[in-house]
Amino acid sequence: MSVRVIYQSVTGNTKKVAEAIARAAGCEAEPVSTATVGQPVDMLFLGASIHGGDVDASVKKFIEGLDPALVKQVAVFGTGFPENKEKAVGITKGLLAQRGIAVTDKCYFCRGKFLLFNRKSPDDQDLKGAEEFARSALAH
Ligand SMILES: Cc1cc2nc3c(=O)[nH]c(=O)nc-3n(C[C@H](O)[C@H](O)[C@H](O)COP(=O)(O)O)c2cc1C
């Protein structure tokens, strides 16, 4: 089974979660800025966070460049303020759906530090949750 973990992260929160997912999946976490998908992928874990009210342009460009024929399904994850979970994962899910790429129902989101808020996040518990999410997504 071919698994990739690709993420966008400005301050390192989503990167930590991506690395936890990659650990559980047995692969490397790759930044979206340099990742390309040229071979078939059974499961692509794609992580992004909200900055200035939207996902980063690099995530949009990456999704636009994906070949739907090469990606069996995507599991979306992100970090930020809990109240913005639906926005953070929803934008990414919507962009993938527009390309006709299958997205798993389950996604993963946890707190991410921002200035003085959520200062310890993501914490060990969040990262364990990310690993469990990866194992669960791969088991289905
Ligand atoms: C410059 C900047 C802008 C942000 N803008 C938003 C925003 O518009 N809405 C929001 O909910 N969170 C916003 N956040 C909070 C981030 O989404 C949150 O800290 C997230 O965990 C960052 O993940 P990252 O470190 O992987 O980039 C912002 C954070 C930064 C640093």
The ligand as a MOL file (V3000), in Angstrom:
LIG
                    3D

  0  0  0     0  0            999 V3000
M  V30 BEGIN CTAB
M  V30 COUNTS 31 33 0 0 0
M  V30 BEGIN ATOM
M  V30 1 C 0.3120 34.7180 10.5380 0
M  V30 2 C -0.8040 33.8450 11.0630 0
M  V30 3 C -2.1100 34.0610 10.6290 0
M  V30 4 C -3.1710 33.2750 11.1300 0
M  V30 5 N -4.4370 33.4990 10.6810 0
M  V30 6 C -5.4480 32.7360 11.1630 0
M  V30 7 C -6.7770 32.9360 10.6940 0
M  V30 8 O -7.0600 33.7820 9.8620 0
M  V30 9 N -7.7650 32.1600 11.2090 0
M  V30 10 C -7.4900 31.1880 12.1470 0
M  V30 11 O -8.4120 30.5100 12.5920 0
M  V30 12 N -6.2280 30.9620 12.5970 0
M  V30 13 C -5.2040 31.7150 12.1320 0
M  V30 14 N -3.9410 31.5200 12.5870 0
M  V30 15 C -3.7010 30.4400 13.5670 0
M  V30 16 C -3.1630 29.1940 12.8630 0
M  V30 17 O -4.1320 28.6260 12.0000 0
M  V30 18 C -2.7700 28.1500 13.8940 0
M  V30 19 O -1.8120 28.6900 14.7750 0
M  V30 20 C -2.2210 26.8940 13.2310 0
M  V30 21 O -2.0420 25.8690 14.1890 0
M  V30 22 C -0.8990 27.1690 12.5260 0
M  V30 23 O -0.4220 25.9850 11.9940 0
M  V30 24 P 1.0410 25.9160 11.3800 0
M  V30 25 O 2.0250 26.1980 12.4790 0
M  V30 26 O 1.1510 24.5110 10.9080 0
M  V30 27 O 1.1050 26.8940 10.2640 0
M  V30 28 C -2.8810 32.2790 12.1000 0
M  V30 29 C -1.5620 32.0550 12.5070 0
M  V30 30 C -0.5280 32.8270 12.0160 0
M  V30 31 C 0.8690 32.5780 12.5010 0
M  V30 END ATOM
M  V30 BEGIN BOND
M  V30 1 1 1 2
M  V30 2 1 2 3
M  V30 3 2 2 30
M  V30 4 2 3 4
M  V30 5 1 4 5
M  V30 6 1 4 28
M  V30 7 2 5 6
M  V30 8 1 6 7
M  V30 9 1 6 13
M  V30 10 2 7 8
M  V30 11 1 7 9
M  V30 12 1 9 10
M  V30 13 2 10 11
M  V30 14 1 10 12
M  V30 15 2 12 13
M  V30 16 1 13 14
M  V30 17 1 14 15
M  V30 18 1 14 28
M  V30 19 1 15 16
M  V30 20 1 16 17
M  V30 21 1 16 18
M  V30 22 1 18 19
M  V30 23 1 18 20
M  V30 24 1 20 21
M  V30 25 1 20 22
M  V30 26 1 22 23
M  V30 27 1 23 24
M  V30 28 2 24 25
M  V30 29 1 24 26
M  V30 30 1 24 27
M  V30 31 2 28 29
M  V30 32 1 29 30
M  V30 33 1 30 31
M  V30 END BOND
M  V30 END CTAB
M  END
